[in-house]
Amino acid sequence: MRFQLGIQILLILVAIAIAFGVIKPKLAEINNTQNEVAAYKSALNNIGKYNQRLQTLINQLNSMSTSDRAALYRYLPEEVDVVSVSRDITNIIERNRLLVLDITFDSPVPVTSLSQGSIENAVYNPDGTLDTVASGVTGEISEIETGVYSQKFKVDAVGTYDQMKAMLADFERNNYPLRLTEFTFTLENRSSGLIQYSFVLETYALPSSNL
């Protein structure tokens, strides 16, 4: 009797060992396979939608004239050519008879946009972060990367007030964005009317990998 009881206990232990050592891992493997199959089926179902969207974008690109396409790539290039932009900035400044003292540029940084929540009137802190109290923020605000990168150029120049106004007007008329984000000035010589201006211009790029 004791021998039979011992055999039964041994069989139970063997069954438990098989369940945990073989059956359970196998069930987990089957479950993972089922999840992969479901994901594969979902991807197959979306192929038509993605292909249709791709074809729509291709049709839009093909419908653009060569000049329009060149203008678009110039307005929002895949990468900012810092040498070319620095030269354009210098040409605009000198065309308005100001003296360029220095031009430097920062590394490109991703542009983000705010989503969710509600903002009555966006107010930003000096460091560029959103002032949630002054902005009247309600709900949760999060930042989403847009895929666009910004490149900032710090410029120092000397000229008169009228020359500065004409220069800023030319920046606004440029055939790609040169957005003025910071501006300070110091009176160099009261009798001559010369003023030293320090300002930051920002332009943008959209890498093809982010399309």
Residue frames as qw, qx, qy, qz and C-alpha x, y, z in Angstrom:
[[0.000, 0.886, 0.463, 0.000, 0.00, 0.00, 0.00],
 [0.293, -0.818, 0.114, 0.482, 2.77, 2.38, 0.94],
 [0.460, -0.126, 0.602, 0.641, 4.61, 1.40, -2.25],
 [0.249, 0.615, 0.643, 0.383, 1.59, 2.30, -4.41],
 [0.134, -0.943, -0.244, 0.182, 1.17, 5.59, -2.57],
 [0.417, -0.592, 0.331, 0.605, 4.81, 6.41, -3.20],
 [0.397, 0.186, 0.667, 0.602, 4.43, 5.64, -6.91],
 [0.097, 0.823, 0.536, 0.160, 1.35, 7.91, -7.10],
 [0.255, -0.891, -0.012, 0.374, 3.19, 10.77, -5.42],
 [0.458, -0.323, 0.517, 0.646, 6.14, 10.26, -7.75],
 [0.326, 0.462, 0.677, 0.471, 3.85, 10.32, -10.78],
 [0.033, -0.932, -0.355, 0.062, 2.21, 13.52, -9.53],
 [0.360, -0.741, 0.223, 0.522, 5.62, 15.14, -9.10],
 [0.439, -0.013, 0.647, 0.624, 6.66, 14.03, -12.58],
 [0.209, 0.712, 0.613, 0.271, 3.42, 15.43, -14.01],
 [0.161, -0.942, -0.135, 0.263, 4.00, 18.77, -12.26],
 [0.432, -0.504, 0.428, 0.613, 7.57, 18.88, -13.53],
 [0.383, 0.290, 0.691, 0.540, 6.41, 18.18, -17.08],
 [0.075, 0.866, 0.492, 0.049, 3.70, 20.86, -16.80],
 [0.203, -0.926, 0.054, 0.315, 6.13, 23.56, -15.66],
 [0.440, -0.485, 0.547, 0.522, 9.15, 22.42, -17.65],
 [0.275, 0.092, 0.776, 0.560, 7.57, 21.54, -20.99],
 [0.113, 0.673, 0.711, 0.170, 3.90, 22.43, -21.32],
 [0.119, -0.875, -0.242, 0.403, 4.03, 25.95, -19.85],
 [0.220, -0.513, 0.406, 0.723, 6.97, 27.14, -22.03],
 [0.225, 0.215, 0.801, 0.512, 5.29, 25.58, -25.04],
 [0.048, 0.795, 0.603, -0.046, 2.05, 27.45, -24.30],
 [0.167, -0.798, 0.029, 0.579, 4.02, 30.70, -23.96],
 [0.260, -0.233, 0.638, 0.687, 5.71, 30.03, -27.30],
 [0.164, 0.500, 0.792, 0.309, 2.35, 29.34, -28.93],
 [0.050, -0.868, -0.393, 0.300, 0.96, 32.57, -27.45],
 [0.207, -0.633, 0.289, 0.688, 3.90, 34.59, -28.80],
 [0.239, 0.058, 0.774, 0.584, 3.45, 32.98, -32.22],
 [0.099, 0.705, 0.699, 0.066, -0.25, 33.86, -32.20],
 [0.104, -0.852, -0.127, 0.497, 0.60, 37.49, -31.34],
 [0.233, -0.406, 0.536, 0.702, 3.12, 37.64, -34.19],
 [0.201, 0.343, 0.822, 0.407, 0.58, 36.17, -36.61],
 [0.029, 0.834, 0.523, -0.174, -2.01, 38.74, -35.48],
 [0.155, -0.751, 0.147, 0.625, 0.49, 41.59, -35.98],
 [0.254, -0.131, 0.721, 0.631, 1.41, 40.21, -39.42],
 [0.161, 0.580, 0.771, 0.208, -2.26, 40.01, -40.44],
 [0.045, -0.877, -0.283, 0.386, -2.81, 43.59, -39.24],
 [0.208, -0.551, 0.412, 0.695, 0.18, 44.77, -41.30],
 [0.236, 0.171, 0.813, 0.505, -1.17, 42.95, -44.36],
 [0.091, 0.758, 0.645, -0.038, -4.56, 44.59, -43.89],
 [0.098, -0.874, -0.063, 0.472, -2.89, 48.02, -43.78],
 [0.498, -0.120, 0.525, 0.680, -0.72, 47.52, -46.87],
 [0.255, 0.628, 0.598, 0.428, -3.46, 48.76, -49.14],
 [0.164, -0.952, -0.242, 0.093, -3.97, 51.91, -47.07],
 [0.461, -0.645, 0.277, 0.542, -0.24, 52.66, -46.92],
 [0.470, 0.124, 0.611, 0.625, 0.21, 52.03, -50.64],
 [0.145, 0.804, 0.513, 0.263, -2.71, 54.32, -51.40],
 [0.278, -0.922, -0.039, 0.268, -1.25, 57.08, -49.23],
 [0.527, -0.378, 0.453, 0.612, 2.17, 56.61, -50.85],
 [0.393, 0.407, 0.622, 0.540, 0.68, 56.81, -54.33],
 [0.014, -0.934, -0.355, -0.032, -1.20, 59.99, -53.37],
 [0.379, -0.796, 0.182, 0.434, 2.06, 61.61, -52.22],
 [0.513, -0.081, 0.590, 0.618, 3.86, 60.48, -55.38],
 [0.275, 0.682, 0.577, 0.356, 1.06, 61.93, -57.52],
 [0.156, -0.962, -0.150, 0.165, 1.30, 65.24, -55.64],
 [0.465, -0.573, 0.384, 0.555, 5.05, 65.36, -56.17],
 [0.461, 0.171, 0.663, 0.565, 4.75, 64.49, -59.86],
 [0.174, 0.829, 0.506, 0.165, 2.10, 67.16, -60.37],
 [0.262, -0.864, 0.030, 0.429, 4.51, 69.88, -59.19],
 [0.583, 0.789, -0.129, 0.143, 6.51, 71.78, -61.76],
 [0.773, 0.126, -0.269, 0.560, 10.30, 71.65, -61.61],
 [0.111, 0.522, -0.190, 0.824, 10.45, 75.26, -60.42],
 [0.637, -0.568, -0.010, -0.521, 7.85, 74.64, -57.69],
 [0.943, -0.205, -0.219, 0.146, 9.71, 71.54, -56.55],
 [0.576, 0.287, -0.267, 0.717, 13.00, 73.45, -56.39],
 [0.197, -0.590, 0.115, -0.775, 11.29, 76.24, -54.43],
 [0.825, -0.474, -0.125, -0.281, 9.87, 73.72, -51.96],
 [0.882, -0.063, -0.239, 0.402, 13.25, 72.08, -51.39],
 [0.325, 0.416, -0.212, 0.822, 14.79, 75.53, -50.90],
 [0.441, -0.595, 0.011, -0.672, 12.05, 76.62, -48.50],
 [0.775, -0.447, 0.349, -0.279, 12.30, 73.42, -46.43],
 [0.502, 0.529, -0.682, -0.051, 15.47, 71.47, -47.32],
 [0.899, -0.191, -0.394, 0.023, 16.45, 68.09, -45.96],
 [0.699, -0.369, -0.191, 0.582, 19.44, 69.68, -44.24],
 [0.012, 0.992, 0.032, -0.123, 20.37, 73.30, -43.56],
 [0.728, 0.345, -0.051, 0.590, 23.50, 74.34, -45.44],
 [0.415, -0.790, -0.201, 0.403, 25.02, 76.55, -42.73],
 [0.432, -0.213, 0.304, 0.822, 27.66, 77.97, -45.09],
 [0.100, 0.443, 0.586, 0.672, 25.07, 78.98, -47.68],
 [0.285, -0.825, -0.483, -0.075, 22.67, 80.44, -45.09],
 [0.485, -0.617, -0.056, 0.617, 25.49, 82.36, -43.38],
 [0.324, 0.013, 0.415, 0.850, 26.45, 83.79, -46.77],
 [0.058, -0.643, -0.597, -0.476, 22.82, 84.78, -47.49],
 [0.401, -0.814, -0.348, 0.235, 22.57, 86.51, -44.10],
 [0.465, -0.409, 0.150, 0.770, 25.83, 88.34, -44.73],
 [0.214, 0.281, 0.534, 0.768, 24.66, 89.46, -48.19],
 [0.185, -0.784, -0.540, -0.243, 21.39, 90.84, -46.80],
 [0.465, -0.744, -0.173, 0.448, 23.19, 92.73, -44.04],
 [0.416, -0.282, 0.301, 0.810, 25.82, 94.20, -46.35],
 [0.165, 0.495, 0.609, 0.598, 23.23, 95.04, -49.01],
 [0.247, -0.879, -0.376, -0.160, 21.62, 97.32, -46.43],
 [0.302, 0.708, -0.278, 0.575, 25.04, 98.88, -45.67],
 [0.682, -0.685, 0.188, -0.176, 25.48, 97.45, -42.18],
 [0.247, 0.611, -0.740, 0.136, 28.80, 96.03, -40.98],
 [0.923, -0.199, -0.303, -0.127, 28.85, 92.33, -40.06],
 [0.232, -0.726, 0.585, -0.276, 30.82, 91.70, -36.88],
 [0.143, -0.242, 0.953, -0.112, 30.19, 88.00, -36.32],
 [0.797, 0.013, -0.217, -0.564, 27.94, 85.11, -37.37],
 [0.077, -0.254, 0.947, -0.178, 27.83, 81.82, -35.44],
 [0.715, -0.097, -0.383, -0.578, 25.40, 78.93, -35.55],
 [0.567, -0.310, 0.656, -0.391, 24.13, 76.25, -33.16],
 [0.064, -0.026, 0.978, 0.196, 23.56, 72.56, -33.79],
 [0.475, -0.215, -0.458, -0.720, 20.13, 71.74, -35.25],
 [0.205, 0.013, 0.805, -0.556, 17.45, 70.79, -32.72],
 [0.042, -0.396, -0.870, -0.290, 14.08, 69.06, -33.23],
 [0.292, -0.186, 0.001, -0.938, 10.97, 71.22, -33.32],
 [0.062, -0.291, -0.931, 0.213, 8.14, 70.05, -31.07],
 [0.331, -0.381, -0.281, -0.816, 4.48, 70.97, -30.90],
 [0.271, -0.077, 0.687, -0.670, 2.09, 70.95, -27.95],
 [0.469, -0.184, -0.716, -0.483, -0.81, 68.52, -27.86],
 [0.460, -0.480, -0.739, 0.107, -3.72, 67.62, -25.62],
 [0.273, -0.489, -0.421, 0.714, -4.97, 69.85, -22.83],
 [0.182, 0.869, 0.389, 0.246, -6.03, 73.44, -23.43],
 [0.454, -0.193, -0.069, 0.867, -4.04, 76.69, -23.65],
 [0.124, 0.877, 0.391, -0.251, -5.78, 80.06, -23.41],
 [0.312, 0.934, -0.165, 0.060, -2.78, 82.16, -24.46],
 [0.906, 0.018, -0.142, 0.398, 0.69, 80.64, -24.86],
 [0.111, -0.941, 0.280, -0.155, 3.29, 82.45, -22.74],
 [0.889, 0.165, -0.303, 0.300, 6.88, 81.20, -22.65],
 [0.610, -0.728, 0.077, 0.304, 9.61, 81.49, -20.04],
 [0.092, 0.863, -0.421, -0.262, 13.02, 82.99, -21.00],
 [0.346, -0.365, 0.843, 0.190, 14.41, 79.46, -21.43],
 [0.353, 0.149, -0.673, -0.633, 11.75, 78.65, -24.03],
 [0.096, -0.237, -0.957, 0.137, 9.57, 76.44, -21.82],
 [0.275, -0.572, -0.504, -0.585, 5.83, 77.02, -21.58],
 [0.095, -0.125, 0.535, -0.830, 4.65, 79.09, -18.59],
 [0.208, -0.359, -0.895, -0.165, 1.68, 76.91, -17.66],
 [0.099, -0.582, -0.569, 0.572, 0.25, 79.43, -15.16],
 [0.089, 0.495, -0.102, -0.858, 0.42, 82.52, -17.37],
 [0.168, 0.077, -0.753, -0.631, -0.77, 80.46, -20.36],
 [0.658, -0.012, 0.233, -0.716, -3.92, 79.34, -18.55],
 [0.378, 0.211, -0.875, -0.218, -3.16, 75.65, -19.16],
 [0.734, -0.146, 0.404, -0.526, -5.84, 73.12, -18.24],
 [0.977, 0.182, 0.048, -0.097, -5.43, 69.39, -18.64],
 [0.736, -0.361, 0.404, 0.405, -2.23, 67.53, -19.49],
 [0.428, 0.850, -0.221, -0.214, 0.09, 69.16, -22.04],
 [0.814, -0.193, 0.437, 0.331, 2.61, 67.00, -23.88],
 [0.140, 0.737, -0.414, -0.515, 5.19, 67.71, -26.57],
 [0.867, 0.280, 0.406, 0.063, 5.29, 65.83, -29.88],
 [0.336, -0.407, 0.501, 0.686, 8.23, 65.90, -32.29],
 [0.568, 0.661, 0.110, -0.478, 7.18, 67.29, -35.68],
 [0.846, 0.236, 0.337, 0.339, 10.07, 65.83, -37.66],
 [0.347, 0.864, -0.009, 0.365, 11.24, 69.36, -38.51],
 [0.691, -0.314, -0.174, 0.627, 14.63, 70.61, -37.24],
 [0.059, 0.994, 0.074, 0.056, 15.52, 74.24, -36.52],
 [0.717, 0.071, -0.061, 0.691, 18.92, 75.84, -37.02],
 [0.167, -0.958, -0.183, 0.144, 19.73, 79.11, -35.26],
 [0.603, 0.386, -0.024, 0.697, 22.25, 81.73, -36.36],
 [0.369, -0.799, -0.225, 0.419, 23.57, 84.33, -33.92],
 [0.497, 0.581, 0.190, 0.616, 24.52, 87.59, -35.61],
 [0.317, -0.707, -0.150, 0.614, 26.28, 90.79, -34.51],
 [0.440, 0.516, 0.365, 0.638, 26.18, 93.82, -36.80],
 [0.194, -0.518, -0.200, 0.808, 26.59, 97.59, -36.68],
 [0.159, 0.400, 0.538, 0.725, 24.49, 100.14, -38.53],
 [0.208, -0.093, 0.142, -0.963, 21.91, 102.90, -38.26],
 [0.457, 0.238, 0.660, -0.546, 18.28, 102.51, -37.24],
 [0.643, 0.525, -0.069, -0.554, 16.99, 102.94, -40.80],
 [0.366, 0.452, -0.792, -0.187, 19.50, 100.40, -42.12],
 [0.175, -0.057, 0.928, -0.323, 18.37, 97.93, -39.48],
 [0.591, 0.369, 0.406, -0.592, 14.69, 98.35, -40.47],
 [0.612, 0.548, -0.379, -0.426, 15.50, 97.73, -44.13],
 [0.154, 0.361, -0.919, 0.036, 17.58, 94.68, -43.19],
 [0.370, 0.095, 0.813, -0.440, 14.73, 93.13, -41.16],
 [0.658, 0.481, 0.099, -0.571, 12.34, 93.72, -44.06],
 [0.491, 0.515, -0.651, -0.264, 14.70, 91.82, -46.37],
 [0.101, -0.179, 0.950, -0.236, 14.89, 88.93, -43.90],
 [0.552, 0.302, 0.564, -0.536, 11.08, 88.71, -44.04],
 [0.660, 0.593, -0.125, -0.445, 11.13, 88.72, -47.86],
 [0.098, -0.474, 0.856, 0.182, 13.75, 85.98, -48.09],
 [0.709, 0.138, -0.466, -0.512, 12.70, 82.96, -50.20],
 [0.675, -0.188, -0.704, 0.119, 13.14, 80.59, -47.24],
 [0.510, -0.816, -0.250, -0.108, 12.34, 81.22, -43.55],
 [0.447, 0.229, -0.420, 0.756, 14.69, 83.46, -41.56],
 [0.453, -0.753, -0.416, -0.233, 12.64, 83.99, -38.42],
 [0.113, 0.555, -0.421, 0.708, 13.86, 86.58, -35.91],
 [0.696, -0.439, -0.569, 0.012, 13.73, 84.98, -32.43],
 [0.541, -0.629, -0.219, 0.513, 15.96, 87.30, -30.34],
 [0.371, 0.695, 0.120, 0.604, 16.96, 90.94, -30.75],
 [0.464, -0.756, -0.172, 0.428, 19.04, 93.36, -28.62],
 [0.483, 0.706, 0.040, 0.516, 20.95, 96.55, -29.40],
 [0.544, -0.584, -0.134, 0.587, 23.56, 98.86, -27.92],
 [0.268, 0.962, 0.045, 0.026, 24.14, 102.50, -28.90],
 [0.813, 0.045, 0.007, 0.580, 27.75, 102.67, -30.11],
 [0.313, -0.070, 0.032, 0.947, 28.14, 106.33, -30.94],
 [0.153, 0.708, 0.555, -0.410, 25.37, 108.85, -30.25],
 [0.096, 0.677, -0.186, -0.706, 26.72, 111.46, -32.66],
 [0.073, 0.263, -0.788, -0.552, 27.12, 109.03, -35.57],
 [0.750, 0.069, 0.040, -0.656, 23.86, 107.21, -34.92],
 [0.536, 0.263, -0.796, -0.102, 25.59, 103.84, -35.17],
 [0.740, -0.339, 0.337, -0.474, 24.03, 101.02, -33.15],
 [0.113, 0.293, -0.948, -0.054, 25.33, 97.51, -32.51],
 [0.807, -0.052, -0.039, -0.587, 22.65, 94.90, -33.06],
 [0.061, -0.233, 0.968, -0.074, 22.73, 91.34, -31.72],
 [0.747, 0.110, 0.085, -0.650, 20.01, 89.02, -32.98],
 [0.383, -0.115, 0.915, 0.053, 19.17, 85.38, -33.64],
 [0.606, 0.296, -0.326, -0.663, 17.70, 84.09, -36.89],
 [0.560, -0.070, 0.810, -0.158, 16.10, 80.67, -37.18],
 [0.569, 0.328, -0.482, -0.580, 15.56, 78.52, -40.28],
 [0.787, -0.096, 0.497, -0.353, 14.31, 74.96, -40.73],
 [0.279, 0.347, -0.830, -0.335, 14.94, 71.59, -42.37],
 [0.858, -0.027, 0.255, -0.446, 12.89, 68.42, -42.84],
 [0.148, -0.402, 0.882, 0.197, 15.08, 65.29, -43.20],
 [0.612, 0.107, -0.564, -0.544, 13.66, 62.76, -45.65],
 [0.339, -0.012, -0.917, 0.212, 13.91, 60.07, -42.95],
 [0.115, 0.236, 0.621, -0.738, 11.21, 61.96, -40.99],
 [0.430, 0.078, -0.333, -0.835, 8.69, 62.10, -43.83]]
